[in-house]
Amino acid sequence: MFVATVIVSALLAALLVFSAGLKFSHREQIVQGYARVGVPEGRLNYLAVVLLAGAAGLIVGLVWTPIGIAAAIGVICYFIGAVGFHIRAHDTKNLPTPVVFAVLATAALVLRIATA
């Protein structure tokens, strides 16, 4: 079961780093997408740092369980907030992305607790 924990945590961490990179890029398409849901461009770097912290926590959490659990909970909260922003903005086209991230983070949390 620990192998599954490593795979899910590493996959999620890689996706979080990729997502953070998109936010740091400030490409027009990315900025417009976040503006549609009410996130100003000035907040993108902060959101990217939160994602990088979550990714680091998931990886460190493979060695130190409490950090992994805390990181997974933080990532779940982040993406539940993202789902809320998309619902509030009626942005159903982009809603599946934060839902998938939240589900992956939930899987990482369940697996990390199960292998503690």
N, C-alpha and C positions, 0 to 999 in steps of 0.2 A: 504494500500500500504506500510505502514511503516513495517508491519510484513514481507512482502517480502524483504524489504531492510535489515532487521535484519537477516533473513534466509540466503540470498545470501552473505552478508558481513561476517557472522559468518562461513559459509561453506568455503568461500574463505580464510579467516584468518586461519582456521584450516588446510587447504591444504598448505598454505604458511608455517606454522609452521612445518608441516610434511616434506615439501621439504627442509626447512632449516636444519632440523635434519639429513636428508640424506647427505646434503653437509658437515655438521659438522662431520659426521661419518668417512669421508675419506675412506670408503670401496673401495676396488680395483675396483669393477664393476662401482661404481659411478665415481671414478677418471678417469677411462678409457673412460667412456661415455662423460665426459666433455673434455677430451683431444682430442677425435675424432672431436669435433667441434671447437677446438682451445683455450679452456680455461685451463690454467695451474692449477695444484693442489693448488698452493699458493694463488689463487684467490677465492677458494671455501668458505673460512670463510667470506671473504668480501661479497660475494654474499648472503650467509646465513644471515648475519646481515641486509642486505638490505631487504630481504624477511621478517625477523622478524619485522623490522621497518614498512613495509607495513601492516603486520598483525595487529600490535599495532595501527597504524593509522586508519585502517578500524574499529576496535572496538571502539576506542576513538571517531571516527567520527560519531558513532551512537548517541553520546551526543552532540558533537560539529561539526556541519555540515562542516565548511571549512576544518577541518582536514580530514574528511572522503572523501571529494572531492579530496583534494590534494593526499591522500594516494592512492585512486583508479587511479588517473592519473599517479602517480609514478609506480604503479604495471603494468598498461597498457604499459607504456614506457619500463619497464624492460622486459616484455614478448614479446614486438615487437622486441626488441633487440635480445632476445633469438631465435625468429623465424628467424631473419636475420642470426644469427650464424648457425642455422641448415640448412637453404637454401644454404648458402655459402659453407658449408661442404658437401652438397648433402646427408644429413642425413634425408631422408624422413621418415625412420622408426620411428624416435623419434619426428618428427615434430608435430604430433597432440597434444602432451602434452602442449607445450607452447601456441599453438593456443587456446586450451580449457581454459587455465588460462587467456589468454588475453580476451576471450569472457566473462568469468565470471567477470573479473575486469571491463569490459565495462558495463555489466549488473549492477554491484554494483554502478558504477558511475551514470548511468542513473537513477537508483532507488533513489540514495541519492539526486540527483538534484531534482527529482520529488517530494520527500517528504520534501524538505527544507522549 
